[in-house]
Amino acid sequence: MQVQPYNVFDHSAIARDLKRPIIALKAQHIEPFFTEGAINDFSVEEIIDAICTNAVVVERDVAEKDPQYVHPIVYSPIVQLKDDKISFFVYQRTKGVGESRLLGMHSIGIGGHVDWASQYYLEGSEQKEQVRKHILFDTVYNEFTEEIKELQYLNGLNPWTSYESNSTDAAIEQKLAVLKTHPFALNLMHTIRHKPVPVAAIFDRSNEVGRVHLGLVNPIVYTGDRAGVFGSVSTGEDSLVTKGFYDFAQLAETLDTFESWSQELIRHFLNCWNNNPNYEGYFKEMLKERIDHKSASQIKPLGTQDPQTGLNANIDFNVS
């Protein structure tokens, strides 16, 4: 079956014809940015502009088999910066989780497809602006608040509402109260609001999964004071196994166990680290810019459990 593209504003036709509508664009619009490899960290703004200008809506199941189209994927590593040392959160994809072709592989990226939703594309709005907000802001927020159990309480909290202001809604006020004591959530909000542009893009044409997906890499910083292995969580038949935080040496040792995007990203980081004496300092500064420093004095010690939500600082998955 051939992919039928729809205008992002064609609400009635999309609702009528598509079961799983996602944002996509013709591969020809982004191929020129990847002539020298699968990672581009020099032209990210131009890649975002190409996506926003040329975005269409397609049926996901059909587009997965058509390399003429690529689907933007939010791909956010959780990076821990502790005692000036860097480590990456690693999990393993097991049965029933998302892309079946990645079954059993490890990953350092949290994210998913950009599902089309009518509220983003109202009549009279401008396509480039709306697609940009949809992909860079709301999709990142939605993926983390859906997949990370620790952040589920943020569902329904508008990231555009200042989380430092008071609310007249009691439920929202309760969420804001928890948020102000929660470093991981504060860092997520801070990155979305102040550092939304990804640090790199991935387009790996060496395999059938990579040929139809475009990764937008935007790290979220975890500032807990413990990097343990938090176990596994299952929901129904779906499960992800949490492996914990790996430093660069551990990532290099286990590289072959990772899905291709993670491998490309790890190789890129290691190559920059080994060949550029200034890269470590740059990378740490990039991470520090994604930390909400203003609220640090309000953060409770790790393990402190909120009596109303039962939340603590562990990272857990909830996959639906």
C-alpha positions in Angstrom: 0.0 0.0 0.0 1.3 3.5 -0.9 1.6 6.3 1.6 -1.1 8.9 1.2 0.1 12.3 2.8 -2.4 14.7 4.3 -2.1 18.4 5.1 -1.6 18.8 8.9 -4.7 21.1 9.0 -7.0 18.6 7.2 -8.8 17.5 10.3 -11.8 15.9 8.7 -9.9 13.8 6.2 -7.3 12.7 8.8 -10.1 11.6 11.2 -11.9 9.8 8.5 -9.0 8.0 6.8 -6.2 7.4 9.3 -6.2 5.1 12.3 -2.7 6.0 13.6 -1.8 9.4 12.1 1.8 10.6 12.7 3.9 13.5 11.5 6.3 12.7 8.7 8.1 14.2 5.7 9.7 13.1 2.5 13.2 11.7 3.1 14.6 13.9 0.3 14.2 16.9 2.5 16.6 15.7 5.2 19.0 13.4 3.2 21.3 16.3 2.3 22.1 16.8 6.0 23.5 13.3 6.4 26.0 12.9 3.6 28.9 12.3 6.0 27.3 9.8 8.5 24.3 9.1 10.6 24.9 11.9 13.2 24.5 15.6 12.5 25.3 18.0 15.3 26.1 21.0 13.2 22.9 21.7 11.3 20.2 20.9 13.9 18.3 24.1 13.4 18.2 23.7 9.7 17.0 20.1 10.1 14.2 21.3 12.4 13.3 23.9 9.9 13.1 21.3 7.1 10.8 19.2 9.3 8.5 22.0 10.2 8.2 23.3 6.6 7.6 20.0 4.9 5.6 18.1 7.6 2.6 16.0 6.5 0.4 13.5 8.2 0.5 9.8 7.2 -0.8 6.4 8.4 2.0 5.0 10.7 1.6 1.3 9.8 1.9 2.1 6.1 4.7 4.6 6.4 6.8 2.2 8.4 7.3 0.2 5.2 8.0 3.2 2.8 11.5 4.6 2.9 10.3 7.6 0.8 9.0 9.1 4.1 10.8 9.6 7.5 9.1 10.0 10.8 10.6 12.4 13.4 11.2 10.6 16.7 11.9 12.4 20.0 15.0 10.7 21.4 16.1 11.9 24.8 18.8 10.3 26.8 18.6 10.6 30.6 22.1 11.7 31.6 23.3 11.8 35.1 25.9 14.4 36.1 27.2 13.5 39.6 30.4 14.5 41.2 31.4 15.9 37.8 31.1 12.5 36.2 28.7 11.6 33.4 26.6 8.4 33.0 23.6 7.4 30.9 20.4 5.7 31.9 20.1 2.3 30.1 17.1 0.1 29.6 16.3 -3.0 27.6 13.4 -3.4 25.3 11.5 -6.7 25.9 8.3 -8.3 24.7 5.5 -6.1 23.2 7.3 -2.8 23.5 6.9 -0.4 20.5 9.1 -1.3 17.5 9.2 -5.1 17.3 12.4 -5.0 15.3 14.2 -3.7 18.3 13.2 -6.5 20.6 15.8 -7.5 23.2 18.1 -4.6 22.5 19.4 -2.0 25.0 18.8 1.7 24.5 19.8 5.1 26.0 17.0 7.1 24.4 13.4 7.8 25.7 10.9 8.8 23.1 8.5 7.9 20.4 6.7 9.0 17.2 5.0 12.4 16.9 1.3 11.4 16.8 -0.8 14.0 15.0 -3.4 15.6 17.3 -6.0 18.1 16.2 -5.5 20.6 19.0 -2.1 21.5 17.6 -3.3 22.5 14.2 -6.1 24.9 14.5 -7.4 27.0 11.6 -5.5 30.2 11.2 -2.3 28.9 12.9 1.0 28.8 11.1 2.4 25.4 10.2 6.1 25.9 11.0 5.4 27.3 14.4 2.8 24.6 15.3 4.9 21.7 14.2 7.9 23.1 16.0 6.0 23.4 19.3 4.4 20.0 18.8 7.7 18.1 18.2 10.1 20.0 20.4 8.0 20.8 23.4 4.8 18.8 23.8 6.0 15.5 22.5 9.1 15.5 24.8 6.9 16.3 27.7 4.3 13.7 26.8 6.8 10.9 26.3 8.4 11.4 29.7 5.2 11.8 31.6 3.8 8.7 30.0 6.8 6.4 30.0 8.6 7.3 33.2 6.5 6.3 36.2 8.3 8.8 38.4 6.8 11.6 36.3 3.3 10.4 35.7 1.8 12.8 38.2 2.7 15.6 35.7 0.0 14.3 33.3 -2.5 17.1 32.8 -0.1 19.8 34.0 0.5 22.4 31.2 4.2 22.9 30.8 3.5 26.4 29.5 2.0 27.5 32.8 4.7 28.9 35.0 5.4 26.2 37.6 6.5 28.9 40.0 3.1 30.6 40.1 0.0 29.8 42.1 -3.1 28.0 40.7 -6.7 28.2 41.7 -7.1 24.5 40.8 -6.5 22.3 43.8 -5.3 19.3 41.8 -2.9 21.4 39.7 -1.7 23.1 42.9 -0.9 19.7 44.4 1.1 18.7 41.3 3.0 22.0 41.4 3.8 21.5 45.0 5.4 18.1 44.3 7.1 19.4 41.2 8.9 22.1 43.2 10.6 19.4 45.3 11.4 17.1 42.4 14.8 17.7 40.6 14.2 15.3 37.7 10.8 16.9 36.9 12.2 20.4 37.3 15.1 19.6 34.9 12.5 18.2 32.3 10.4 21.3 32.5 13.5 23.6 32.4 14.9 21.8 29.3 11.5 22.0 27.5 11.0 25.6 28.2 14.5 27.0 27.9 16.7 24.5 25.9 14.2 22.9 23.5 16.5 22.5 20.4 18.1 19.1 20.2 21.9 18.8 20.4 22.0 16.3 17.4 19.9 14.5 14.8 20.2 10.8 13.8 19.4 9.3 10.4 20.8 5.9 10.0 20.1 4.4 6.6 22.0 1.2 7.2 19.0 -0.8 8.4 15.2 -0.9 7.7 14.2 0.8 11.0 16.7 3.6 10.6 15.7 4.4 7.0 12.2 5.5 8.0 13.0 7.4 11.3 14.7 10.6 12.1 16.0 11.0 15.7 16.1 14.3 17.5 18.4 14.0 20.4 17.7 16.3 23.4 19.2 15.1 26.8 17.3 15.4 30.1 19.5 15.6 33.2 19.0 13.4 36.2 20.3 15.0 39.3 19.6 12.3 41.9 22.4 11.4 44.3 22.2 7.6 43.6 22.7 5.6 40.4 21.4 2.2 41.2 19.7 -0.6 39.2 16.0 -0.1 39.8 14.7 -3.4 38.6 12.0 -4.0 36.0 8.4 -3.0 35.7 5.7 -4.7 33.6 2.3 -3.4 32.5 0.2 -6.2 31.0 2.2 -7.9 28.3 4.5 -4.9 27.8 7.7 -4.4 29.7 11.0 -2.6 29.8 13.9 -3.7 32.0 15.8 -1.0 33.7 19.6 -1.6 33.7 20.7 1.5 35.6 23.3 4.2 34.8 26.3 3.3 32.6 29.5 5.4 32.3 31.3 5.7 29.0 33.5 2.7 29.8 30.5 0.5 30.4 28.8 1.8 27.3 31.8 0.9 25.2 32.1 -2.6 26.7 28.4 -3.4 25.9 28.1 -1.5 22.7 27.0 -4.5 20.6 23.9 -5.0 22.8 22.4 -1.6 21.9 20.0 -0.7 19.1 21.5 1.2 16.2 20.7 4.8 17.2 22.2 4.2 20.7 25.3 2.7 19.1 25.7 5.6 16.7 25.2 8.1 19.5 27.6 6.3 21.9 30.3 6.0 19.1 29.8 9.7 18.4 30.3 10.7 22.0 33.3 8.4 22.5 34.9 9.7 19.3 34.4 13.3 20.3 35.7 12.5 23.8 38.8 10.8 22.6 39.8 13.2 19.8 38.8 16.7 21.2 40.3 17.7 24.5 37.7 20.4 24.9 34.7 18.2 24.3 34.3 17.0 27.9 34.0 20.5 29.2 31.5 21.4 26.4 29.4 18.4 27.1 29.2 19.1 30.9 28.3 22.7 30.3 25.6 21.6 27.9 24.2 19.4 30.6 24.4 22.1 33.3 22.3 24.3 31.1 19.6 21.7 31.3 19.4 21.8 35.1 17.0 23.9 37.0 19.4 25.5 39.4 16.9 28.1 40.8 14.9 25.4 42.6 17.9 23.4 44.1 17.3 24.7 47.6 13.8 23.4 47.6 14.7 19.8 46.6 14.1 17.1 49.2 16.8 14.4 49.9 16.6 11.3 47.7 14.3 8.7 49.1 12.0 11.3 50.6 8.5 10.1 49.8 5.6 12.4 49.3 2.7 11.2 51.5 0.1 12.0 48.9 1.7 10.7 45.7 4.1 8.1 47.1 6.8 9.5 44.7 10.5 9.2 45.3 13.6 9.7 43.2 13.8 6.2 41.5 13.4 6.0 37.8 10.8 3.5 36.7 8.9 2.8 33.4 5.3 2.5 32.7 4.6 1.4 29.1 1.2 1.4 27.7 
